[in-house]
Every structure is written in C-alpha cells, then in structure tokens.
Amino acid sequence: MKTKINENTLELVVGDITEQETDAIVNAANGSLLGGGGVDGAIHHAAGRAMLEECKKIRMEKLNGEELPAGEAVITKGHDLPADYVIHTVGPVWNDGSDGEEGKLAGCYRNALHLAVENGVTSISFPSISTGVYRFPIEKASVVALQAVVDFLEKHSFGYVAFTLFSDHDYRIYEAAMNRILQEENR
C-alpha cells in the first residue's frame, strides 16, 4: 500500500529491513545499543562488527555509559548494510498502557525522523517497533506509529517513508490502521 502525504510518499511493504535500500533504516534497539534478538540482532549481524563498535562509542561518549531511554534515538553509519545509516531507537516495553507506552512509542518515530532530517536522509524504512518481545499490541502500535509518521509528513518535506513489516499478518494490521487514519485525515 502506497499513499502520498503532501509531496511525501508513505508505503507499507513486507520484507527484510536489512535489505532495504533507503538512505536509513531504523533499528528497534535495546537500551544497551549492543545488539539483541529480533530486528536488533538481524541489523547488527548484517551491519557487521564496525556498527557494534560505533554503538559502544556512542554509549560511552554521548550517553555517559548509560542506556538509551525509550523513545530516544541515535544514528550510526550503515556499515555493511545497503542503507547509509541506521537510526537506533528504543521502544517501550508494554505494561498494559499504564507507563506512557504510547507516548514513548510515538517518540521513537518522531525522534528518528527528526534525526534523519538532521543528517540529510530523505528515505527511511521503519520496522514495527516494540511489537515483538516488548509485547506492545500490534493493533495499538500500528495506529501510534502511523499517526506519528503522518503527522510528521504533513508538516515536513521529507521524501519517502516505508514500514517494512515482517509478515503478511502484520501488513494487514498496518494497512487497516493506515486506511482508518487516512479516512480521518480527509474528514
């Protein structure tokens, strides 16, 4: 599914985010920035050891050895990936919605897009952040994610944004959310 928002393009695709040829891909990172499972592990594996070393440096120099907080984002080179950059953002762990999870998740997308603009990125691929081991219900996450991106694209000239989804099931959920959001925007 592809739509135009002002002069920007927003597209949903099923695929492997490590193979996307956008200027940047977004990593659903853990706070340590040192790799993990799921999307994070796949991106670290595909990018190679140099990205891990760059993440260690960011953690020590920019984060004073602390973990990256949920909703925040940092950028590294893409190293062995087709993308020039990887934007690492930490999604919130779902706790029944009682810990500001939706706001933190929206922050992941907004902060990644702002960091992309600061670095001259005009095309970006997002995964479905927090919907794996962090247990954020994908039906809620898709609405939060798409609304954050649509709001950004309505206000900024960016270029191309893709949601690279893991499965047809995930795609259908995002497609339904996108249709609802676009209908509401046209009212």
N, C-alpha and C positions, 0 to 999 in steps of 0.2 A: 504494500500500500504506500502510495506517494501522494503528498499534498504540497501546495505552495502556501507559505505564510509570508505575506509581503513579497519580497524578492528572494526569500529563502526557501529551501526545499527540506521537507521533513519526510523521512522514509522509514518504513518498518521492513526488516529483512530477517530471514532465518539463515544463520551461518556461524562460522567460527570467527570470533572477533580478532584472533591473532593473524588472520589472513586478510583483514580489511586494509584497503589501500587509501584510506583517508589520511589527511595530514596528521591526525592524532587519533588514538583510541583511548578509552577510559578504562582504567583498572579498578574493579571493585576490590580494593586492597584491605588488608587488615592494618591495624594501627601501627604495627611494628615496621611496615613497609618492606619486610624481609621475605615476602612470598608466603604462600599458604596453599590452600586447596582451591578447587573450583576455577573460576575465571582468573583469580590472582595467581594460582600456581601455573596455569597454562600460559599466561602472559610472561611470567618470569622465566619459564622454561624456554619459550620461543624467543625471548629477547636476549637471552644469554647472560653470562656472569657479569658483564660490564654494567648492566642495568642494576643488578643487586648491589654492586659496589657504589654506584651513583646514589642509590636509595640509602645506603649506610651513611654516606657523606651528608646527604640532606638531613637525615635523622640527627646526626651529631652537630652539624653546623647551624641548621635552621630551627630545629626542634629541641636543641639542648639535650639530646638523648631521650626525650620523651616520645610517647606515641602520638601519631597524628589523630586529632579528635574527629569524631563522627561529624560528617557534613563538610569538613575542610578538604582542600586539595593541594597537591604539589605536582610539579611536572619534571619529567626526565626525558632524555633522548629515547628514541625507539630502539636503538642498537640493532639487533638482528631481525627486527620486525619490518614489514613493509611500511608501516607508519613512521613518520619522522619523530613523533613524540608519543609518550604515554603520560596521561594525566591520572594520577593515583588519588582516589577519594575513598574515604571510609564510610560505608553505610552504617546505619544504626541497626542494632540487634532488636528485633521485635519483642516488646514486653507488653503485649495487649494494648498498645497505643497510649500507655499511661506515662511515658517518659519523653514526650515530644518527638516521637519517631518520625511522624510525617514531616515536621519542620526540618529535622536533620536530613531526611532523605531529599527533600526539595533543595536544601542547601548543597548537597552533593552535585546535583545537576547545574544549579546556578553558579556555584564556585568553579566548577570545571569549565563551564562556558566562558566565564569572565577570564580565567587563566588562559584559555585558548585564545581569546581576543588579544590579550596582553602579549602573546607570543606569535602573533601573525597567522594563527591557524584559521582556515576558512572551511575545513571539512573535518567532521568528528564522528566517531562511532561509539555509542554507549552500549553497555550490557544492561540487563535488568538488575540493578543494584539492590542488594540485601534480600533477594527472594530465594536464595539457596540456604546455606547453613545458618544465616542470620534470621530465617523464618518470617520475614516480612510477607504478609499475604500478597500474592502477585496481583490480585484484583485491586487492592488498595494501592500497591506500589505503582502499578501502571498508570493510574489516574494522577498520582502525585508527580511522577516522572514526566509524563506527557504535558501536564498543565504547567510545570516549571519551565519546560523547554518551549512550549507555545508562547507563554508569557514573555520569555526572553526574545524569541524570534519576532514577536510583534513590535518590540521596541528597538531592535538592533539589526543592522545589516550584517549578516554573518556569512551565509553561504549554504552549506549542506550539513544536515544532522541526520544520522542513521541510528536506529535502535537495532542492534544486531542481537537477535534473540536465539536462544538455544534450541528451541523446538517449535513445531507447528502449534502445539498446545499453547505455548507462551505467546506466539504470534497472534493467535485468535483472541486471546485476552487483551493484548495491547491494541489490536485492531478495533475491538468493541469499545475500549476506552477512548481511542482516538476519534472514532465516529461520534461518541457522546460529546466529547469536548468540542469538536468542530461544529456540531449542531448547536451547542450552547453559545459558541462564539458568534454564530450567524444570526442569533435572535436579536 
